[in-house]
Amino acid sequence: MRFINGKAGRLTAAAAGAAVAALALAACSSGEADPAGSESGEAMEEAVSYGDLTVQLSWIKNEEFAGEFFADSQGYYTEAGFDSVELVPGPSTGAAELLSGTADVALSDAVSIGSAVAAEEAPLKIIGTTYQKNPFTVLSLADGGNIATVDDMVGKKIGVQDSNTALFEALLAANGLTTDDVEIVPVQYDPAPLTNGEVDGFIAYLTNESITVEAAGYDTVNLPFADNGLPFVAETVTVTDQSIAENRDALKAFLYAEIMGWTDAVNDPEEGARLAYEEYGADLELIPENSIAGSIAQSETLVVSDETAANGLFTISDELQAATLESLAGAGIELEAADLFDLSLLAEVYEEHPELIAYAG
């Protein structure tokens, strides 16, 4: 079986008022796909092809996607049965690309996807997550905004990127504030407005802008979303309901390759960073020291947890699902777990390949 990409290979289906370009699937093997071929993780015994896959990244090609870079460069995507996997840089929440059919998989976050599901009845599901803890923060300078608590935001100018607007509004709502309590200043992703004093706070990543601003010599202060009412999962692997129904084996193969890639990234974060600044993001002029610091930080604090140690990477415990849904509810987004998550594919991958659980080197 294979994913058929491109306009000629997509079928259009109406779902919940949104036009969803579905992935067409053509049978080219007689049996069920087995991404690793056996429970020991050896190469596939059956010849299987899923064709080409397009993954919409939430951000630029930096160390944030070290696992994807490993999966591509080490041939894990190919081993899993894909002819090619295109990693499309963001910034993007991925919802629009999934619904339009220009992406097969999106790496996003629970608030952005939950907002689309609740407000638009978008037929989307999270099937796993890279980050057990989201890295969003309100970044400020100690001699500037000095935003250490939620109340410190009141009356301040906060630089918010378009794709992060829903996230910031969720943070406000979860803490009993509204957009009337702050001045939202539209910004891009360069933190220059913060260091130039144009804004008091700046929506950032703990593993990205927070590191780069501090490395530039500034005394920084962080207000992490995860510690202030929004402990939701991020870098979520998100797909359409129709893809789950029609392309289940291919999605499982993708998850298999992702687990392999992120196993490498967790065990060798410096190499993951090198893949970003020397190869996949070579045109971005990434600073190696900052990329390495970010890669180590995400590998040690965001990607792994007690849950992943017990059950494997990308898993989302019942408790974390509940915490994520509570985060959404605090922002006025009311959903049940079944509305947002479908972890049955990941469970099947680990049932078929239990050796993947032991990712620690």
C-alpha positions as CSV (number, residue, x, y, z in Angstrom):
1,M,0.0,0.0,0.0
2,R,1.1,3.6,-0.5
3,F,0.2,7.2,0.1
4,I,-0.6,8.9,-3.1
5,N,0.5,12.5,-2.9
6,G,-0.2,15.4,-5.2
7,K,-3.5,16.8,-6.6
8,A,-4.1,13.8,-8.8
9,G,-3.9,11.4,-5.9
10,R,-6.2,13.1,-3.4
11,L,-9.9,12.6,-2.9
12,T,-12.0,15.4,-1.5
13,A,-14.5,14.7,1.3
14,A,-16.7,17.0,3.3
15,A,-16.3,16.6,7.0
16,A,-17.8,18.8,9.7
17,G,-18.2,21.7,7.2
18,A,-14.6,21.7,6.2
19,A,-13.2,20.5,2.9
20,V,-10.8,17.7,3.7
21,A,-8.5,16.4,1.0
22,A,-8.1,12.8,1.8
23,L,-5.1,10.6,1.2
24,A,-5.9,8.0,-1.4
25,L,-4.5,4.5,-0.7
26,A,-3.7,1.9,-3.3
27,A,-3.0,-1.7,-2.3
28,C,0.3,-3.0,-3.4
29,S,1.0,-5.7,-0.9
30,S,-1.2,-8.7,0.1
31,G,-0.6,-8.5,3.9
32,E,-0.8,-6.0,6.8
33,A,2.2,-3.7,6.9
34,D,4.8,-4.3,9.6
35,P,7.1,-1.3,9.9
36,A,10.0,-3.3,11.3
37,G,9.2,-6.7,9.9
38,S,9.4,-8.6,13.2
39,E,9.1,-8.0,16.9
40,S,12.9,-8.0,17.1
41,G,13.0,-4.8,14.9
42,E,14.7,-6.4,11.9
43,A,14.1,-5.2,8.4
44,M,10.7,-5.8,6.8
45,E,10.1,-9.2,5.5
46,E,7.4,-8.0,3.1
47,A,8.1,-5.5,0.4
48,V,5.7,-2.6,1.1
49,S,5.6,0.9,-0.2
50,Y,3.7,3.8,1.2
51,G,4.9,6.3,-1.4
52,D,5.6,9.8,-0.4
53,L,4.7,11.5,2.9
54,T,4.5,15.2,3.7
55,V,5.1,16.4,7.3
56,Q,4.2,20.0,8.2
57,L,6.6,21.2,10.9
58,S,5.5,23.7,13.5
59,W,8.8,25.7,13.2
60,I,11.9,26.2,11.1
61,K,14.3,23.3,10.6
62,N,16.3,23.7,13.8
63,E,17.2,21.2,16.5
64,E,13.5,21.0,17.6
65,F,13.2,18.4,14.9
66,A,16.3,16.4,15.6
67,G,14.4,13.2,15.7
68,E,12.9,13.8,12.3
69,F,16.4,14.6,10.9
70,F,17.7,11.3,12.4
71,A,14.8,9.3,10.9
72,D,15.5,10.8,7.5
73,S,19.3,10.6,7.5
74,Q,19.5,7.2,9.1
75,G,17.0,5.7,6.6
76,Y,14.3,4.9,9.2
77,Y,11.6,6.4,7.0
78,T,12.8,4.3,4.1
79,E,13.0,1.2,6.2
80,A,9.4,1.8,7.3
81,G,8.3,1.8,3.7
82,F,8.2,5.4,2.5
83,D,9.8,6.4,-0.8
84,S,10.4,9.9,0.7
85,V,9.3,12.0,3.6
86,E,9.2,15.8,3.0
87,L,9.7,17.9,6.1
88,V,8.0,21.3,5.4
89,P,9.2,24.1,7.6
90,G,6.8,26.3,9.5
91,P,5.9,28.3,11.4
92,S,2.4,26.7,11.3
93,T,0.0,25.0,13.6
94,G,-0.6,22.5,10.8
95,A,-4.4,22.4,11.0
96,A,-5.0,24.2,7.7
97,E,-2.5,22.0,5.9
98,L,-4.0,18.8,7.2
99,L,-7.6,20.0,6.3
100,S,-6.6,21.2,2.8
101,G,-4.6,18.0,2.2
102,T,-1.3,19.7,1.6
103,A,0.2,17.8,4.5
104,D,-0.3,14.2,5.7
105,V,1.0,14.7,9.2
106,A,1.5,17.9,11.2
107,L,3.6,18.5,14.3
108,S,1.6,20.9,16.3
109,D,0.3,21.4,19.9
110,A,-2.8,20.4,21.8
111,V,-4.2,23.9,22.2
112,S,-4.0,24.8,18.5
113,I,-5.5,21.4,17.4
114,G,-8.1,21.5,20.3
115,S,-9.2,25.0,19.2
116,A,-9.8,23.8,15.7
117,V,-11.7,20.7,16.8
118,A,-13.9,22.6,19.2
119,A,-14.5,25.7,17.2
120,E,-14.6,24.3,13.7
121,E,-15.4,20.6,14.3
122,A,-12.2,19.9,12.5
123,P,-11.8,16.1,12.0
124,L,-8.3,15.9,13.5
125,K,-6.7,13.6,16.1
126,I,-3.4,13.6,18.0
127,I,-1.9,10.1,17.7
128,G,1.3,10.8,19.8
129,T,3.4,13.6,21.1
130,T,7.1,14.4,21.0
131,Y,7.1,16.8,24.0
132,Q,5.6,15.5,27.2
133,K,5.7,19.1,28.5
134,N,5.1,22.1,26.3
135,P,8.0,24.6,26.1
136,F,6.0,27.8,25.6
137,T,7.0,30.8,27.8
138,V,6.5,34.5,28.2
139,L,10.1,35.6,28.0
140,S,11.1,38.9,29.5
141,L,14.2,40.8,30.6
142,A,15.0,41.2,34.3
143,D,15.7,44.9,33.8
144,G,12.7,45.3,31.6
145,G,9.3,43.7,31.9
146,N,10.5,41.2,34.6
147,I,7.4,39.0,34.1
148,A,7.8,36.3,36.8
149,T,4.1,35.8,37.6
150,V,0.9,35.9,35.7
151,D,-0.1,39.1,37.5
152,D,3.1,40.7,36.2
153,M,1.7,40.6,32.7
154,V,-1.2,43.0,33.6
155,G,-0.8,46.3,31.8
156,K,2.3,45.1,29.9
157,K,3.0,44.9,26.2
158,I,3.3,41.3,25.1
159,G,4.7,40.4,21.7
160,V,2.6,37.6,20.3
161,Q,3.1,35.9,16.9
162,D,0.0,35.2,14.8
163,S,0.3,31.4,15.1
164,N,0.6,31.7,18.9
165,T,-2.4,34.0,19.5
166,A,-4.7,31.1,20.5
167,L,-2.1,29.8,22.9
168,F,-1.5,33.2,24.6
169,E,-5.3,33.8,24.9
170,A,-5.6,30.3,26.4
171,L,-2.9,31.3,29.0
172,L,-4.8,34.4,29.9
173,A,-8.1,32.6,30.2
174,A,-6.6,29.9,32.3
175,N,-5.5,32.5,34.8
176,G,-8.6,34.6,34.9
177,L,-7.3,37.3,32.6
178,T,-8.5,38.6,29.2
179,T,-6.9,40.5,26.3
180,D,-8.2,43.7,28.0
181,D,-5.6,43.1,30.7
182,V,-2.6,43.3,28.4
183,E,-1.5,45.0,25.3
184,I,-0.9,42.4,22.5
185,V,1.7,43.6,20.1
186,P,1.9,41.6,16.8
187,V,5.5,40.4,16.3
188,Q,7.4,37.9,14.2
189,Y,9.7,35.3,15.7
190,D,12.9,37.3,16.0
191,P,13.0,38.4,19.7
192,A,14.5,41.8,18.7
193,P,11.4,43.7,19.8
194,L,12.0,42.3,23.3
195,T,15.7,43.2,23.5
196,N,15.0,46.6,21.8
197,G,12.4,47.4,24.5
198,E,9.5,47.6,22.2
199,V,7.6,44.9,24.2
200,D,7.8,43.9,27.8
201,G,7.2,40.2,27.2
202,F,7.6,37.9,24.2
203,I,6.0,34.5,23.5
204,A,9.0,32.1,23.1
205,Y,10.3,28.6,23.6
206,L,12.3,27.7,26.7
207,T,14.5,25.7,24.4
208,N,14.9,28.3,21.7
209,E,14.5,32.1,22.0
210,S,15.0,31.9,25.8
211,I,18.4,30.3,25.2
212,T,19.5,32.6,22.4
213,V,18.5,35.8,24.2
214,E,20.4,34.8,27.4
215,A,23.4,33.7,25.3
216,A,23.5,37.2,23.8
217,G,24.2,38.5,27.3
218,Y,20.7,39.4,28.6
219,D,19.4,38.5,32.1
220,T,16.2,36.7,31.2
221,V,13.0,35.8,33.1
222,N,10.6,33.1,32.1
223,L,6.9,32.5,32.8
224,P,6.4,28.9,31.5
225,F,3.0,28.0,30.2
226,A,3.3,24.5,31.6
227,D,3.7,25.8,35.2
228,N,1.0,28.4,34.9
229,G,-2.2,26.6,34.1
230,L,-1.4,25.1,30.7
231,P,0.4,21.7,31.1
232,F,-0.6,20.6,27.6
233,V,1.4,18.4,25.2
234,A,3.3,19.9,22.3
235,E,4.9,18.9,19.0
236,T,1.9,16.6,18.7
237,V,1.7,14.1,15.8
238,T,-1.6,15.1,14.3
239,V,-3.5,13.6,11.4
240,T,-7.1,13.6,10.0
241,D,-9.7,11.1,11.1
242,Q,-10.0,10.0,7.5
243,S,-6.3,9.2,7.3
244,I,-6.6,7.1,10.5
245,A,-9.4,5.2,8.9
246,E,-7.8,4.7,5.5
247,N,-4.1,4.8,6.1
248,R,-3.6,3.1,9.5
249,D,-0.7,0.9,8.5
250,A,1.2,3.8,6.9
251,L,0.7,6.0,10.0
252,K,1.9,3.2,12.2
253,A,5.0,2.9,10.0
254,F,5.6,6.6,10.4
255,L,5.3,6.4,14.2
256,Y,7.8,3.5,14.1
257,A,10.3,5.6,12.2
258,E,9.7,8.6,14.5
259,I,10.4,6.5,17.6
260,M,13.6,5.3,16.0
261,G,14.7,8.8,15.1
262,W,13.9,10.3,18.5
263,T,15.6,7.4,20.3
264,D,18.7,8.6,18.5
265,A,18.0,12.2,19.3
266,V,17.6,11.5,23.0
267,N,20.8,9.5,23.2
268,D,22.9,11.9,21.1
269,P,21.4,15.4,21.3
270,E,24.7,17.0,20.1
271,E,24.5,15.1,16.9
272,G,20.9,16.0,16.6
273,A,21.9,19.7,16.9
274,R,24.7,19.2,14.3
275,L,22.1,17.7,11.8
276,A,20.2,21.0,12.3
277,Y,22.9,23.6,11.9
278,E,25.1,21.8,9.4
279,E,22.6,19.9,7.2
280,Y,18.9,20.4,7.4
281,G,19.0,24.0,8.6
282,A,22.3,24.9,7.1
283,D,20.8,27.9,5.3
284,L,19.4,29.3,8.6
285,E,22.8,30.3,10.0
286,L,22.0,28.6,13.3
287,I,24.5,29.2,16.1
288,P,25.9,25.8,17.0
289,E,26.3,26.5,20.7
290,N,22.7,27.5,21.0
291,S,21.4,24.6,18.9
292,I,23.4,22.2,21.2
293,A,22.0,23.8,24.3
294,G,18.4,23.6,23.0
295,S,18.8,20.0,21.8
296,I,20.1,18.9,25.2
297,A,17.4,20.8,27.1
298,Q,14.6,19.3,25.0
299,S,16.0,15.8,25.3
300,E,16.4,16.0,29.0
301,T,13.3,17.9,30.1
302,L,10.6,17.8,27.3
303,V,10.8,14.6,25.3
304,V,11.3,12.1,28.2
305,S,9.3,11.6,31.4
306,D,8.4,8.8,33.8
307,E,5.6,7.9,31.3
308,T,8.0,7.5,28.4
309,A,10.5,5.5,30.6
310,A,7.7,3.1,31.4
311,N,5.8,3.0,28.1
312,G,8.0,4.5,25.4
313,L,8.4,7.8,23.5
314,F,5.4,9.6,22.1
315,T,3.0,8.1,24.6
316,I,0.5,10.3,26.5
317,S,-0.7,8.9,29.8
318,D,-4.3,9.2,31.0
319,E,-3.1,11.7,33.5
320,L,-1.4,13.9,30.9
321,Q,-4.5,13.7,28.6
322,A,-6.6,14.8,31.5
323,A,-4.2,17.7,32.3
324,T,-4.2,18.7,28.7
325,L,-8.0,18.7,28.6
326,E,-8.1,20.7,31.8
327,S,-5.8,23.2,30.2
328,L,-8.1,23.5,27.3
329,A,-11.2,23.8,29.5
330,G,-9.6,26.6,31.5
331,A,-9.3,28.4,28.1
332,G,-13.0,27.7,27.3
333,I,-12.3,24.8,25.0
334,E,-14.5,21.9,26.2
335,L,-13.5,18.5,24.7
336,E,-13.5,14.9,25.8
337,A,-10.3,12.7,25.4
338,A,-11.9,10.9,22.4
339,D,-12.5,14.2,20.6
340,L,-8.8,15.0,20.6
341,F,-6.7,11.8,21.0
342,D,-6.5,8.5,19.3
343,L,-3.5,6.6,20.8
344,S,-4.6,3.2,19.5
345,L,-2.1,3.3,16.6
346,L,0.8,4.0,18.9
347,A,-0.3,1.3,21.3
348,E,-0.3,-1.2,18.4
349,V,3.2,-0.1,17.4
350,Y,4.5,-0.9,20.9
351,E,2.5,-4.1,21.1
352,E,4.1,-5.3,17.8
353,H,7.6,-3.9,18.7
354,P,8.0,-3.8,22.4
355,E,11.8,-3.4,22.0
356,L,11.2,0.2,21.1
357,I,10.1,1.0,24.6
358,A,13.7,0.8,25.9
359,Y,14.9,4.0,24.2
360,A,17.6,4.9,26.8
361,G,21.0,4.1,25.5
